[in-house]
Amino acid sequence: MNIKAIIAAAVLTSVASPAFAQSFYVVQDVKTKKCTITESKPTTTETTVVSGDTVYKTRSEAEAGLKTVKICTSY
């Protein structure tokens, strides 16, 4: 009986983990100076993270953070 519970918990954890691991970043395009929200941290030099060390857990948090970043005047 315990083996079934362990297997069920493992399956649920593996399915639910990607949803909890999602993160959002406020980034700025270097050329256009336009800010956007991305789901992955930029790895190129074309965009930079302008939200500092802040990693948002939901898109709505990132949208609220986008409005508070002073460097992001256009988005």
LOBAVEX-504395 format. One record per residue: chain; x, y, z of N, C-alpha, C, O, CB in turn. Coordinates in steps of 0.2 Angstrom, whole numbers, plus 5000, padded with zeros to 4 digits. Glycine has a CB too. Example, Ala and Ser with C-alpha at 12.3 -4.5 7.8 and 13.67 -1.06 7.14 Angstrom:
2
+-----+------+------+------+-------+-------+-------+------+------+------+------+------+------+-------+-------+-------+
! mol ! n_px ! n_py ! n_pz ! ca_px ! ca_py ! ca_pz ! c_px ! c_py ! c_pz ! o_px ! o_py ! o_pz ! cb_px ! cb_py ! cb_pz !
+-----+------+------+------+-------+-------+-------+------+------+------+------+------+------+-------+-------+-------+
!   A ! 5066 ! 4972 ! 5039 !  5062 !  4978 !  5039 ! 5066 ! 4984 ! 5039 ! 5071 ! 4983 ! 5042 !  5057 !  4978 !  5045 !
!   A ! 5064 ! 4989 ! 5035 !  5068 !  4995 !  5036 ! 5064 ! 5000 ! 5039 ! 5067 ! 5006 ! 5040 !  5070 !  4997 !  5029 !
+-----+------+------+------+-------+-------+-------+------+------+------+------+------+------+-------+-------+-------+
//
This chain:
75
+-----+------+------+------+-------+-------+-------+------+------+------+------+------+------+-------+-------+-------+
! mol ! n_px ! n_py ! n_pz ! ca_px ! ca_py ! ca_pz ! c_px ! c_py ! c_pz ! o_px ! o_py ! o_pz ! cb_px ! cb_py ! cb_pz !
+-----+------+------+------+-------+-------+-------+------+------+------+------+------+------+-------+-------+-------+
!   A ! 5004 ! 4994 ! 5000 !  5000 !  5000 !  5000 ! 5004 ! 5006 ! 5000 ! 5003 ! 5011 ! 4997 !  4995 !  5000 !  5006 !
!   A ! 5010 ! 5006 ! 5004 !  5014 !  5012 !  5004 ! 5018 ! 5013 ! 4997 ! 5019 ! 5019 ! 4995 !  5019 !  5011 !  5009 !
!   A ! 5019 ! 5008 ! 4994 !  5023 !  5008 !  4987 ! 5018 ! 5012 ! 4982 ! 5021 ! 5016 ! 4979 !  5024 !  5001 !  4984 !
!   A ! 5012 ! 5011 ! 4982 !  5007 !  5014 !  4978 ! 5007 ! 5022 ! 4979 ! 5007 ! 5026 ! 4975 !  5000 !  5011 !  4978 !
!   A ! 5007 ! 5023 ! 4986 !  5007 !  5030 !  4988 ! 5013 ! 5034 ! 4986 ! 5013 ! 5040 ! 4983 !  5006 !  5031 !  4995 !
!   A ! 5019 ! 5031 ! 4986 !  5025 !  5034 !  4984 ! 5025 ! 5035 ! 4977 ! 5028 ! 5040 ! 4974 !  5031 !  5029 !  4987 !
!   A ! 5023 ! 5030 ! 4973 !  5023 !  5030 !  4966 ! 5018 ! 5036 ! 4964 ! 5020 ! 5040 ! 4959 !  5021 !  5024 !  4962 !
!   A ! 5013 ! 5036 ! 4967 !  5008 !  5042 !  4965 ! 5011 ! 5049 ! 4967 ! 5010 ! 5053 ! 4963 !  5001 !  5041 !  4969 !
!   A ! 5014 ! 5049 ! 4972 !  5017 !  5056 !  4974 ! 5023 ! 5057 ! 4969 ! 5023 ! 5063 ! 4968 !  5020 !  5055 !  4981 !
!   A ! 5027 ! 5053 ! 4967 !  5032 !  5054 !  4962 ! 5029 ! 5056 ! 4956 ! 5032 ! 5061 ! 4953 !  5036 !  5048 !  4962 !
!   A ! 5024 ! 5053 ! 4953 !  5021 !  5055 !  4947 ! 5018 ! 5062 ! 4947 ! 5019 ! 5066 ! 4943 !  5015 !  5050 !  4945 !
!   A ! 5015 ! 5064 ! 4953 !  5012 !  5070 !  4954 ! 5017 ! 5076 ! 4954 ! 5017 ! 5081 ! 4951 !  5007 !  5071 !  4960 !
!   A ! 5022 ! 5074 ! 4958 !  5028 !  5079 !  4958 ! 5031 ! 5080 ! 4952 ! 5033 ! 5086 ! 4950 !  5033 !  5076 !  4963 !
!   A ! 5032 ! 5075 ! 4948 !  5036 !  5076 !  4941 ! 5031 ! 5080 ! 4936 ! 5034 ! 5083 ! 4932 !  5038 !  5069 !  4938 !
!   A ! 5025 ! 5079 ! 4937 !  5020 !  5083 !  4933 ! 5020 ! 5090 ! 4935 ! 5019 ! 5095 ! 4931 !  5014 !  5080 !  4932 !
!   A ! 5019 ! 5091 ! 4941 !  5018 !  5098 !  4944 ! 5025 ! 5102 ! 4944 ! 5024 ! 5108 ! 4945 !  5015 !  5097 !  4951 !
!   A ! 5030 ! 5099 ! 4945 !  5037 !  5103 !  4946 ! 5038 ! 5108 ! 4940 ! 5040 ! 5114 ! 4942 !  5042 !  5098 !  4946 !
!   A ! 5037 ! 5107 ! 4934 !  5038 !  5112 !  4929 ! 5034 ! 5118 ! 4930 ! 5036 ! 5124 ! 4929 !  5037 !  5110 !  4922 !
!   A ! 5028 ! 5117 ! 4932 !  5023 !  5123 !  4934 ! 5026 ! 5128 ! 4939 ! 5025 ! 5134 ! 4939 !  5016 !  5121 !  4935 !
!   A ! 5029 ! 5125 ! 4944 !  5032 !  5128 !  4950 ! 5038 ! 5131 ! 4948 ! 5040 ! 5136 ! 4951 !  5032 !  5124 !  4956 !
!   A ! 5042 ! 5129 ! 4943 !  5049 !  5131 !  4942 ! 5049 ! 5137 ! 4937 ! 5054 ! 5140 ! 4935 !  5053 !  5125 !  4939 !
!   A ! 5043 ! 5139 ! 4935 !  5043 !  5144 !  4930 ! 5045 ! 5151 ! 4933 ! 5043 ! 5152 ! 4939 !  5036 !  5145 !  4927 !
!   A ! 5048 ! 5155 ! 4929 !  5050 !  5162 !  4932 ! 5050 ! 5166 ! 4926 ! 5051 ! 5165 ! 4920 !  5057 !  5161 !  4935 !
!   A ! 5049 ! 5173 ! 4928 !  5049 !  5178 !  4923 ! 5054 ! 5184 ! 4924 ! 5056 ! 5185 ! 4930 !  5042 !  5181 !  4923 !
!   A ! 5057 ! 5187 ! 4919 !  5062 !  5192 !  4920 ! 5060 ! 5198 ! 4916 ! 5057 ! 5197 ! 4911 !  5069 !  5189 !  4917 !
!   A ! 5061 ! 5204 ! 4919 !  5060 !  5210 !  4915 ! 5067 ! 5212 ! 4911 ! 5072 ! 5213 ! 4915 !  5058 !  5216 !  4920 !
!   A ! 5067 ! 5212 ! 4905 !  5073 !  5213 !  4901 ! 5072 ! 5219 ! 4896 ! 5066 ! 5221 ! 4895 !  5075 !  5207 !  4897 !
!   A ! 5077 ! 5222 ! 4894 !  5077 !  5228 !  4890 ! 5082 ! 5226 ! 4884 ! 5087 ! 5224 ! 4884 !  5080 !  5234 !  4893 !
!   A ! 5079 ! 5228 ! 4878 !  5083 !  5227 !  4872 ! 5088 ! 5232 ! 4872 ! 5086 ! 5238 ! 4873 !  5078 !  5227 !  4865 !
!   A ! 5094 ! 5231 ! 4870 !  5100 !  5236 !  4870 ! 5099 ! 5241 ! 4865 ! 5100 ! 5247 ! 4866 !  5106 !  5232 !  4870 !
!   A ! 5097 ! 5239 ! 4859 !  5096 !  5243 !  4853 ! 5090 ! 5248 ! 4854 ! 5091 ! 5254 ! 4853 !  5096 !  5239 !  4847 !
!   A ! 5084 ! 5245 ! 4855 !  5078 !  5249 !  4855 ! 5076 ! 5252 ! 4862 ! 5072 ! 5256 ! 4862 !  5072 !  5245 !  4853 !
!   A ! 5079 ! 5249 ! 4867 !  5078 !  5252 !  4874 ! 5071 ! 5250 ! 4876 ! 5068 ! 5253 ! 4881 !  5079 !  5259 !  4875 !
!   A ! 5068 ! 5245 ! 4873 !  5061 !  5243 !  4874 ! 5061 ! 5237 ! 4879 ! 5065 ! 5233 ! 4879 !  5057 !  5241 !  4868 !
!   A ! 5057 ! 5238 ! 4884 !  5057 !  5233 !  4890 ! 5051 ! 5227 ! 4888 ! 5046 ! 5229 ! 4886 !  5056 !  5236 !  4897 !
!   A ! 5053 ! 5221 ! 4890 !  5048 !  5216 !  4889 ! 5049 ! 5211 ! 4894 ! 5053 ! 5211 ! 4899 !  5049 !  5212 !  4882 !
!   A ! 5045 ! 5206 ! 4895 !  5045 !  5201 !  4900 ! 5046 ! 5194 ! 4896 ! 5043 ! 5192 ! 4891 !  5038 !  5200 !  4904 !
!   A ! 5051 ! 5191 ! 4899 !  5053 !  5184 !  4896 ! 5053 ! 5179 ! 4901 ! 5053 ! 5180 ! 4907 !  5060 !  5184 !  4893 !
!   A ! 5052 ! 5173 ! 4899 !  5051 !  5167 !  4903 ! 5058 ! 5164 ! 4905 ! 5059 ! 5159 ! 4909 !  5047 !  5162 !  4901 !
!   A ! 5063 ! 5166 ! 4901 !  5070 !  5163 !  4903 ! 5075 ! 5169 ! 4903 ! 5074 ! 5174 ! 4900 !  5072 !  5158 !  4897 !
!   A ! 5080 ! 5168 ! 4907 !  5085 !  5173 !  4908 ! 5089 ! 5174 ! 4902 ! 5091 ! 5169 ! 4899 !  5090 !  5171 !  4914 !
!   A ! 5090 ! 5180 ! 4899 !  5094 !  5181 !  4893 ! 5101 ! 5178 ! 4893 ! 5104 ! 5179 ! 4898 !  5093 !  5188 !  4891 !
!   A ! 5103 ! 5175 ! 4888 !  5110 !  5173 !  4888 ! 5114 ! 5177 ! 4882 ! 5120 ! 5175 ! 4882 !  5110 !  5165 !  4886 !
!   A ! 5111 ! 5181 ! 4879 !  5114 !  5185 !  4874 ! 5115 ! 5192 ! 4876 ! 5113 ! 5194 ! 4881 !  5110 !  5185 !  4867 !
!   A ! 5119 ! 5196 ! 4873 !  5121 !  5203 !  4875 ! 5116 ! 5208 ! 4872 ! 5116 ! 5214 ! 4873 !  5128 !  5205 !  4873 !
!   A ! 5111 ! 5205 ! 4868 !  5106 !  5209 !  4864 ! 5101 ! 5212 ! 4869 ! 5098 ! 5217 ! 4868 !  5103 !  5206 !  4859 !
!   A ! 5100 ! 5208 ! 4875 !  5095 !  5210 !  4880 ! 5098 ! 5210 ! 4887 ! 5103 ! 5205 ! 4888 !  5089 !  5206 !  4880 !
!   A ! 5096 ! 5214 ! 4891 !  5099 !  5214 !  4898 ! 5093 ! 5214 ! 4903 ! 5088 ! 5216 ! 4902 !  5104 !  5220 !  4899 !
!   A ! 5094 ! 5210 ! 4909 !  5089 !  5210 !  4914 ! 5090 ! 5217 ! 4918 ! 5095 ! 5219 ! 4920 !  5091 !  5204 !  4919 !
!   A ! 5084 ! 5220 ! 4918 !  5084 !  5227 !  4921 ! 5080 ! 5226 ! 4928 ! 5080 ! 5231 ! 4932 !  5080 !  5232 !  4917 !
!   A ! 5078 ! 5220 ! 4930 !  5074 !  5220 !  4936 ! 5079 ! 5218 ! 4942 ! 5077 ! 5216 ! 4947 !  5069 !  5215 !  4936 !
!   A ! 5086 ! 5218 ! 4940 !  5091 !  5216 !  4945 ! 5091 ! 5209 ! 4947 ! 5090 ! 5205 ! 4942 !  5090 !  5220 !  4952 !
!   A ! 5091 ! 5207 ! 4953 !  5091 !  5200 !  4955 ! 5084 ! 5198 ! 4956 ! 5083 ! 5192 ! 4958 !  5094 !  5200 !  4962 !
!   A ! 5079 ! 5202 ! 4955 !  5072 !  5200 !  4956 ! 5070 ! 5195 ! 4950 ! 5070 ! 5197 ! 4944 !  5067 !  5206 !  4956 !
!   A ! 5067 ! 5189 ! 4952 !  5064 !  5184 !  4948 ! 5057 ! 5184 ! 4950 ! 5055 ! 5182 ! 4955 !  5068 !  5177 !  4948 !
!   A ! 5053 ! 5185 ! 4945 !  5045 !  5185 !  4946 ! 5043 ! 5178 ! 4945 ! 5045 ! 5174 ! 4941 !  5042 !  5190 !  4942 !
!   A ! 5038 ! 5176 ! 4950 !  5035 !  5169 !  4949 ! 5029 ! 5169 ! 4945 ! 5028 ! 5163 ! 4942 !  5033 !  5167 !  4956 !
!   A ! 5026 ! 5174 ! 4944 !  5020 !  5174 !  4939 ! 5021 ! 5180 ! 4934 ! 5025 ! 5185 ! 4935 !  5013 !  5175 !  4943 !
!   A ! 5017 ! 5179 ! 4929 !  5017 !  5185 !  4924 ! 5015 ! 5191 ! 4926 ! 5017 ! 5196 ! 4925 !  5014 !  5182 !  4917 !
!   A ! 5009 ! 5191 ! 4930 !  5006 !  5197 !  4933 ! 5011 ! 5200 ! 4938 ! 5011 ! 5207 ! 4938 !  5000 !  5195 !  4936 !
!   A ! 5015 ! 5197 ! 4941 !  5020 !  5200 !  4946 ! 5025 ! 5204 ! 4941 ! 5027 ! 5209 ! 4943 !  5023 !  5195 !  4950 !
!   A ! 5027 ! 5200 ! 4936 !  5032 !  5203 !  4931 ! 5029 ! 5210 ! 4928 ! 5033 ! 5214 ! 4927 !  5034 !  5198 !  4926 !
!   A ! 5023 ! 5209 ! 4926 !  5020 !  5215 !  4923 ! 5019 ! 5221 ! 4928 ! 5021 ! 5227 ! 4926 !  5013 !  5214 !  4921 !
!   A ! 5018 ! 5220 ! 4934 !  5018 !  5225 !  4939 ! 5025 ! 5228 ! 4940 ! 5026 ! 5234 ! 4941 !  5015 !  5222 !  4946 !
!   A ! 5030 ! 5223 ! 4940 !  5037 !  5225 !  4941 ! 5039 ! 5229 ! 4935 ! 5043 ! 5234 ! 4936 !  5041 !  5219 !  4942 !
!   A ! 5037 ! 5228 ! 4929 !  5039 !  5231 !  4923 ! 5037 ! 5239 ! 4924 ! 5041 ! 5243 ! 4922 !  5036 !  5228 !  4917 !
!   A ! 5031 ! 5240 ! 4927 !  5029 !  5247 !  4928 ! 5033 ! 5251 ! 4933 ! 5033 ! 5257 ! 4933 !  5022 !  5247 !  4930 !
!   A ! 5036 ! 5247 ! 4937 !  5040 !  5251 !  4943 ! 5047 ! 5252 ! 4941 ! 5051 ! 5256 ! 4945 !  5039 !  5247 !  4949 !
!   A ! 5050 ! 5248 ! 4936 !  5057 !  5249 !  4934 ! 5058 ! 5256 ! 4931 ! 5055 ! 5257 ! 4926 !  5059 !  5243 !  4930 !
!   A ! 5062 ! 5260 ! 4933 !  5062 !  5267 !  4931 ! 5065 ! 5267 ! 4924 ! 5064 ! 5272 ! 4920 !  5066 !  5271 !  4935 !
!   A ! 5070 ! 5263 ! 4922 !  5073 !  5263 !  4916 ! 5068 ! 5261 ! 4910 ! 5070 ! 5262 ! 4904 !  5079 !  5258 !  4916 !
!   A ! 5063 ! 5257 ! 4912 !  5058 !  5255 !  4907 ! 5053 ! 5260 ! 4906 ! 5047 ! 5260 ! 4909 !  5055 !  5248 !  4909 !
!   A ! 5054 ! 5265 ! 4901 !  5049 !  5270 !  4900 ! 5044 ! 5268 ! 4894 ! 5039 ! 5270 ! 4893 !  5052 !  5277 !  4898 !
!   A ! 5047 ! 5263 ! 4890 !  5042 !  5261 !  4885 ! 5042 ! 5253 ! 4885 ! 5047 ! 5250 ! 4886 !  5045 !  5263 !  4878 !
!   A ! 5036 ! 5250 ! 4884 !  5035 !  5243 !  4884 ! 5029 ! 5241 ! 4880 ! 5028 ! 5235 ! 4880 !  5035 !  5240 !  4891 !
+-----+------+------+------+-------+-------+-------+------+------+------+------+------+------+-------+-------+-------+
//
